[in-house]
Amino acid sequence: MTSRYIPIIMESDKELPFYLVQVGQHWDQEHVVRPNGYLYQWIQTVEGEGELRLEDKTYRIKEGMAILLYKGAAHEYYAVSPQWIVDWIVFDGHQVEAFLQQHVGMPASGVLHLSRPDWFTSITQTLLDMEHADIPLRGVQCSSIIYTLLTSMMQYTSKQPNNSATNLNARLKPLFHYIEQNIDKPLTLEEMAAVTDYTPQHLCTIFKKSTGIRIFQYINSVRIKRSKELLLQQPQMQVKEIAALAGFEDVNYFCSVFKKHEQLSPSQFRRMYH
């Protein structure tokens, strides 16, 4: 059943980092041409196929795929099957562009593959349900749902099939286990790449996409976690011994990294919790 919700947008809503403009579900998509663009749009294929013309390229949009359009980007899209059924969300906000560029990794309009199409369908439904929801500050609630849409793009979308952060994270599970089991030892990129059957360079790329941080940043975080456990579990153990057991060869470097993470020295951390 086709549904559409156009909320009342207050001036206060436009001051939010993200806000809903309109949302539609199970839409029999017509031919759309916008040479001057529109607002930010999320268009997810539910059934059938369509095509997107963006700049000088044409993209085929099938089930399990979605279009993300930037505000003001010229575009054209239309069905190429008898029916092209889509869910869509139109949104805006002063933080949208920065979030898409810095966190989703989408510097411009494009096409995305979805590892969890059902998840995005549920977000669309949640926004539609807001029309009849008896709640205060409806614009704020819609803003939080748009934020969920954007963070879900981080987790469940990719420019290539089966390459979302969630899928990559699953492939990296043996590496996470290896790091945990060998955190007290020197860890080289070559050794870790061998665990995953990736090249060192490719491992660095997919690790950053999956976790949002570089691999050695992650290792330091795990080492700091281990050191915190030891500081509390072994109150008589010297800091230099804890540094070694957590995988830091130099105690001064350990103290520097610990303070950067915790805003406390190891000794101050121990005193605070004992």
C-alpha positions, 0 to 999 in steps of 0.5 A: 500500500502506497503511503506518504507523510509530509510533516509540518516543518517549523523554523525550530526544526530547520535549526536541527542538525537533521530534519525530515521533509517528507517520506514515501513507501511502496511508491510506483516511481514516475519519471523525474528530471531535476536539472537544479537538484532538490534536497537530500534524498534516499531512494531504495528499490523495493521491487523492479528496476530503475535507472539514475542519470547523474552527470554523464553516467547512468546507473541501474538500480536493482533490488537491494540497492539505493540512491543517495542524492545530495542537495542541489545535485542535478539528476534524472531517474525513471523505471526500466521495468514495468513498475519500479517500486521504491521507498524514499526519504527527503531530508535536510539539515546543516549537519547532513553534508559533513556527516555524509562526507566524514562518516558515511564516506559519500562525498557526492551523490551516488548508488549504494548496495545494501546489506540490510534492505529490511533495516532501511525499510523499517526506518521508512516505516518508523518515519511514516508512523510519526504522522499519527504518533501522539508525542511532543516535539515530533520534529525532534523525534523525526530528527533522531530517526534521520540520524539513525538513517545516516548511521545505518548508511555507515554500517549497512551500505557500500559502493560495491556489493557485500562490502558494507562495514558490517560484512567487512567486520564479520570477515575480520573476526579472526583478526580481532581474536588474534589481536586479543590473544597476542596483545602482549606481543609485538604485532606487525602488519604483515603477520596480521594480514596473513591471518586475514589472507589480505595484503597489508595495504588492503587490510588497512583499507578495509579495517578503517572502513569497518571500524572507523579507525586505523588498525594500530589505533585499535591495537593501542585501544585494546592494550589500554583496556588490558592495562586498565584491567591489570591496574585494578586486578593487580594493585601491587604490580608495578606500572612497568610490568603492566606496560609489558603485559599489555604489549608496550615495550617502553613504559614512557610510551605506555604512560603517554598513550594511557594519559591521551586515552584516559586524561589520567596517568596509570597511577592516577587511574589506579588511585581513583578506582582503589 
